Amino acid sequence: MNIPARPFKALRLAQTESGVRMEFREIRWDELDPGTIGIRVHYSSVNYKDALAATGAGKILRRKQVIGGLDLSGEVIASEDPDFPCGSLVAAVGGGLGETRDGGYAEYARLPAELLVRLDPPLGTRAAMQIGTAGFTALLAIRRLEEAGIRPGDGPVVVSGATGGVGSFAINLFHAMGYAVSALTHKSGCEAYLRAIGAEEILGPKDWDPKGAALLPGHWSGGIDNVGGAVLSWMIRSTRHGGAVASVGMAASPQLQMTVFPFILRGVSLLGINSTEVAPERRGALWHELAHEAFPPGIDRIAHQQIPLSALPEAFGDWIENRVVGRVVVAIAEEG
Ligand SMILES: NC(=O)c1ccc[n+]([C@@H]2O[C@H](COP(=O)([O-])OP(=O)(O)OC[C@H]3O[C@@H](n4cnc5c(N)ncnc54)[C@H](OP(=O)(O)O)[C@@H]3O)[C@@H](O)[C@H]2O)c1
């Protein structure tokens, strides 16, 4: 057991009457949420939802105060579970971290075993956080589309919110699996980045039809939507007969206004993706794939940025203002 005797640093989010307050606190081991596995955290990351939680721009916190950070990776330092011996490298993504229970923005964490995966070499704790919730969700969405019958030879697929974390990994994984990928972005100047991670075609704000007919010419065999609202409606209305669209995010809007024609007249399927509520066996299998056959080849282009824990409070605004390309890793106590 290497439980820290000294207090350690954590970024705590507290719900107050005037909004969310974030502050660095020195906390003690026994102040952490209980759990059978103790972890020295190596890395965390920043997801859009982390920024919503910390700034109060979205109602994410499910209790009065919590240590932020949806994702974490690190080394087991205390364990009551033989499947997670001390010294093993682990990661947790989603599962309520940073929302309903203490998350990854602290030097140590305590979690129940069912929220953890053991990292398969060669996947280390840094690569696991480069991938994080975003890469895990992208692979989950692709596998759900494939379970709905989508295959690389069926025609092009489209990804919205293309420069974001989920969007970038979805493009990169689709491309590596042999799909022709179109990337829909609302940022200018990102063509070179999107092509480098695997996009064959780049679409901008002028290339999609925000209103238009109930059914548009059927073009996509499948799609992954990260923004919701009019983009999701357009994606569904322009999907081919028998195709499927995975709804992942609502960065632009939680609304969906359209007719049911694509579902009934074209047999298009709309798949809901929830990366938080994934059964432990499936979570483990997806992480195994990410360590081996589905390791994203563009990982270092997508997640080349790293910041220290101390820089987080200043950083969150970039996600709310949509200024981030790719993913950012947070170094807590680096591997090794
Ligand atoms: N369902 C799940 O389990 C799950 C898991 C992870 C994430 N999510 C959600 O999926 C979304 C993407 O997550 P992320 O971590 O990839 O976020 P991110 O890195 O911040 O990327 C979001 C992307 O959406 C686009 N965007 C942002 N604000 C927008 C706006 N106001 N209007 C239109 N487009 C906008 C931007 O792409 P462009 O500038 O390239 O268009 C941005 O890069 C978020 O809504 C997140 O909460 C859901």
The ligand as a Gaussian input file, in Angstrom:
#p B3LYP/6-31G(d) Opt

LIG

0 1
 N      -22.987000      10.295000     -26.046000
 C      -21.838000      10.130000     -25.432000
 O      -21.571000       9.139000     -24.768000
 C      -20.793000      11.204000     -25.574000
 C      -19.438000      10.921000     -25.316000
 C      -18.491000      11.927000     -25.558000
 C      -18.916000      13.176000     -25.992000
 N      -20.245000      13.421000     -26.166000
 C      -20.713000      14.700000     -26.686000
 O      -20.307000      14.761000     -28.035000
 C      -19.980000      16.093000     -28.378000
 C      -18.533000      16.129000     -28.838000
 O      -17.677000      15.866000     -27.734000
 P      -16.126000      16.206000     -27.814000
 O      -15.520000      15.825000     -26.534000
 O      -15.611000      15.691000     -29.096000
 O      -16.215000      17.794000     -27.872000
 P      -15.212000      18.823000     -28.562000
 O      -13.851000      18.257000     -28.618000
 O      -15.444000      20.124000     -27.892000
 O      -15.763000      18.864000     -30.046000
 C      -17.054000      19.327000     -30.365000
 C      -17.047000      19.800000     -31.810000
 O      -18.390000      20.159000     -32.158000
 C      -18.366000      21.320000     -32.977000
 N      -19.070000      22.411000     -32.260000
 C      -18.808000      22.900000     -31.034000
 N      -19.656000      23.879000     -30.709000
 C      -20.500000      23.987000     -31.742000
 C      -21.629000      24.803000     -32.014000
 N      -22.068000      25.711000     -31.137000
 N      -22.253000      24.654000     -33.192000
 C      -21.838000      23.732000     -34.101000
 N      -20.761000      22.930000     -33.895000
 C      -20.128000      23.049000     -32.728000
 C      -16.914000      21.681000     -33.214000
 O      -16.484000      21.023000     -34.411000
 P      -16.263000      21.809000     -35.785000
 O      -15.789000      23.191000     -35.416000
 O      -15.230000      21.003000     -36.503000
 O      -17.586000      21.831000     -36.495000
 C      -16.219000      21.055000     -32.026000
 O      -14.878000      20.778000     -32.299000
 C      -20.267000      16.942000     -27.144000
 O      -21.594000      17.410000     -27.223000
 C      -20.141000      15.926000     -26.023000
 O      -20.831000      16.324000     -24.868000
 C      -21.173000      12.458000     -25.971000

